[in-house]
Amino acid sequence: MAINEALAEYLALYHKGEANAVTSRELECSFQMRGSELRREINALRGDGIPICSFEGGYYYAATAEELERTIRQHQPDLSGQHRHLPGRTNRCQRIRSHGWPRAYRQT
């Protein structure tokens, strides 16, 4: 499994929702990577439409469309070098609103 797939799966399974956020340092240790590598992987996943959110407390997989929208708003001012990731995030938000969460990521 590729590192970005493992990272997305890990966040979806164990860190869904802001209340379950994981720090960057914990992810760096768990996946044995530097902070810059982690940020690059997170941004690539976001660009692919995976709803990974962040705030000062860490990273988490969005549990609601509102969490995803909050992350999008938070990152809009600094999107100068990351503008290519915004369409993936907003498209994901629209799909969630229209069709609900993908079956693989629904809580049972």
Secondary structure as UniProt FT lines:
FT   HELIX           3..14
FT   HELIX           18..20
FT   HELIX           24..31
FT   HELIX           35..47
FT   TURN            48..49
FT   STRAND          52..55
FT   TURN            56..57
FT   STRAND          58..61
FT   HELIX           65..75
FT   HELIX           76..78
FT   TURN            79..82
FT   HELIX           83..85
FT   HELIX           86..99
FT   HELIX           103..105
//
